[in-house]
Amino acid sequence: MFIDTAWAEIDLKALRHNAGVVRRLAPRSRILAMLKADAYGHGLLDCARALHEVTDALAVARLDEAEMLRQVYPHSPLVLTAASLDEEALRWCAERQVAIVLHEPSVLSLLLALERLPPVWLKLNTGMNRLGFSAPAFVAAAQALRERGVEPVAMSHFSSADEADPAPSRAQIAAFDAVVPDGLPQSLCNSAGLIAFPEAQRDWVRPGIMLYGANPLVDG
């Protein structure tokens, strides 16, 4: 007979407390709470219930997770960070006003072909070199979206904000500032970034692992 010998107890009060810590660290920024991967294994719906009233928006990485949250919260701000979305997924997001993260020109072409567009977070590659538009392509994409009446949130992602050497992250901040047009809302900081580089907090911060009790800084 199999007997359970391990379990996890999730303290949702601690989760809300940690969101309050983010609010104190970044008082001028809105909070996009990252709930990807079943809220880092803590339970998507339970964590969403704990966070949706104490943060400004929720984010997931998979379409099925976005569908689950949209059923529970039909009008709350929600961001889907998935890299590759087909026309059907884009249309679903547009109909339900789920914001997407736009990573590449091929998805931009599909998006612009829609009659109605969802909100958009437009990603600039500033040095992580995993996802995101090049500088010229970013500027062109931002202009194309604005012509369709969509004001994107300009975003990027730190490659090593959790490491001791600040030079790579400072170079990414400079690269971001050199490209992003004036007037666009901005988001740069993950958990480590919002702690280590407060000057980069901007309009939105995107805490993930720190919400769940982990120190994101290697040298902590």
C-alpha positions in Angstrom: 0.0 0.0 0.0 1.4 3.4 -1.0 1.5 6.0 1.8 2.1 9.7 1.1 5.2 10.8 3.0 5.6 14.3 1.6 3.3 17.3 1.1 3.5 21.1 0.7 1.5 23.6 2.7 1.1 27.0 0.9 0.6 30.0 3.1 -1.4 32.4 1.0 -1.1 35.2 3.7 2.7 34.9 3.1 2.1 35.2 -0.6 0.1 38.4 -0.1 2.8 39.7 2.3 5.5 39.2 -0.3 3.4 41.1 -2.8 3.3 43.9 -0.2 7.1 43.8 -0.1 7.3 44.3 -3.8 4.9 47.3 -3.5 7.2 48.8 -0.9 10.3 48.2 -3.0 8.7 49.6 -6.2 6.1 52.1 -4.9 5.8 54.0 -8.3 5.4 50.8 -10.4 2.4 48.6 -11.1 2.9 44.9 -10.3 2.5 42.1 -12.9 2.4 39.0 -10.7 4.0 36.0 -12.5 1.9 32.8 -12.1 3.6 30.7 -14.8 4.1 27.0 -14.4 1.1 26.5 -12.1 2.3 29.5 -10.0 5.8 28.0 -9.7 4.1 24.8 -8.5 2.1 26.5 -5.8 -1.3 26.2 -7.4 -2.5 28.5 -10.1 -6.0 29.3 -9.0 -5.3 29.5 -5.2 -2.4 31.9 -5.9 -4.4 33.9 -8.3 -7.2 34.4 -5.7 -4.5 35.5 -3.2 -2.8 38.0 -5.6 -5.4 39.4 -7.9 -6.6 42.1 -5.5 -3.2 43.1 -4.2 -1.4 43.3 -7.6 -2.3 45.1 -10.8 -2.3 42.2 -13.3 -1.6 38.5 -13.5 0.6 36.7 -16.0 0.9 33.1 -17.2 3.0 31.4 -19.8 0.5 28.9 -21.3 -2.8 29.4 -23.1 -4.5 26.8 -21.0 -3.6 28.7 -17.9 -4.9 31.9 -19.4 -8.2 30.1 -20.2 -8.5 29.0 -16.6 -7.9 32.4 -15.2 -10.2 34.1 -17.7 -13.1 31.9 -16.6 -12.6 32.9 -13.0 -11.7 36.5 -13.6 -13.4 37.6 -16.9 -12.4 41.2 -16.6 -9.2 41.3 -14.6 -6.0 42.4 -16.4 -4.2 39.3 -17.6 -1.0 38.8 -19.7 -0.1 35.7 -21.7 3.7 35.5 -22.1 3.8 32.6 -24.5 6.4 33.0 -27.3 4.6 31.4 -30.3 0.8 32.0 -30.7 -1.1 31.0 -33.8 -4.0 32.9 -35.3 -6.6 31.0 -33.3 -4.9 31.8 -30.0 -4.4 35.5 -31.0 -8.1 35.7 -31.8 -9.0 34.2 -28.5 -6.9 36.8 -26.7 -8.3 39.6 -28.7 -11.9 38.6 -28.0 -11.2 38.3 -24.3 -8.8 41.2 -24.0 -6.0 39.0 -22.7 -2.7 40.9 -23.3 0.0 39.0 -25.2 3.7 39.4 -25.2 4.9 39.9 -28.8 8.4 38.3 -29.3 8.9 38.0 -33.0 7.9 39.5 -36.5 6.0 36.4 -37.6 3.5 36.7 -34.8 3.2 40.4 -35.5 2.1 39.7 -39.1 -0.6 37.4 -37.8 -1.7 39.9 -35.2 -2.0 42.8 -37.6 -4.2 40.7 -39.9 -6.9 40.5 -37.1 -9.8 42.9 -37.2 -9.5 43.4 -33.4 -6.2 43.4 -31.5 -5.5 42.4 -27.9 -3.4 44.5 -25.6 0.3 44.0 -26.4 3.5 43.9 -24.4 6.3 44.3 -27.0 9.6 42.7 -26.2 13.0 44.2 -27.1 16.1 42.0 -27.0 18.6 44.0 -25.1 21.1 41.2 -24.4 19.4 38.1 -23.1 19.4 36.8 -26.7 16.6 34.3 -26.2 13.5 36.1 -27.4 12.6 39.6 -28.5 12.8 42.1 -31.4 16.0 43.6 -32.6 16.2 47.4 -32.1 15.1 48.4 -35.7 12.4 45.7 -35.8 11.1 46.9 -32.3 10.7 50.5 -33.5 8.9 49.4 -36.6 6.6 47.1 -34.7 5.7 49.8 -32.1 4.8 52.1 -34.9 2.7 49.5 -36.7 0.8 48.8 -33.4 0.3 52.4 -32.7 -1.2 52.9 -36.2 -3.7 50.2 -35.3 -4.6 52.0 -32.1 -2.6 49.8 -29.7 -0.2 51.4 -27.3 2.2 48.6 -26.4 4.0 48.2 -23.1 7.7 48.2 -24.1 9.5 45.4 -22.2 12.8 43.5 -22.0 14.3 40.9 -19.7 17.5 40.9 -17.7 19.9 38.0 -18.4 21.9 38.2 -15.2 20.4 40.6 -12.7 20.8 38.0 -10.0 24.6 37.9 -10.4 27.2 39.9 -8.6 28.5 41.8 -11.7 26.1 44.7 -12.5 27.7 45.6 -15.8 25.6 43.4 -18.1 22.3 44.6 -16.5 23.4 48.2 -16.7 24.3 47.7 -20.4 20.8 46.2 -21.0 19.2 49.2 -19.3 21.2 51.6 -21.5 20.2 49.5 -24.6 16.6 49.7 -23.7 16.6 53.4 -23.1 18.4 54.0 -26.4 15.6 52.3 -28.4 12.2 52.7 -26.7 10.3 55.7 -28.0 9.2 58.4 -25.5 5.7 57.9 -24.2 5.5 54.1 -24.2 4.8 52.4 -20.9 7.9 50.4 -19.9 8.8 47.2 -18.0 12.3 45.8 -17.4 12.4 44.2 -13.9 12.0 40.7 -12.8 12.4 39.8 -9.2 16.2 40.3 -9.1 16.1 43.4 -11.2 13.6 45.3 -9.1 15.7 44.7 -6.0 19.2 45.2 -7.5 18.4 48.0 -10.0 15.6 50.2 -8.7 16.3 52.8 -11.4 14.9 50.2 -13.9 11.6 49.6 -12.1 9.7 51.9 -14.6 5.9 51.6 -15.1 5.6 47.9 -14.4 7.6 45.3 -12.5 7.3 41.6 -13.0 8.0 39.7 -9.8 8.0 36.0 -9.9 10.1 33.8 -7.7 10.3 36.4 -4.9 6.5 36.3 -4.5 6.9 32.6 -3.5 9.5 33.2 -0.8 12.8 32.8 -2.5 15.6 35.3 -2.5 16.4 36.0 -6.2 19.9 37.4 -5.6 22.7 34.8 -5.7 24.7 36.6 -3.1 21.5 37.4 -1.2 
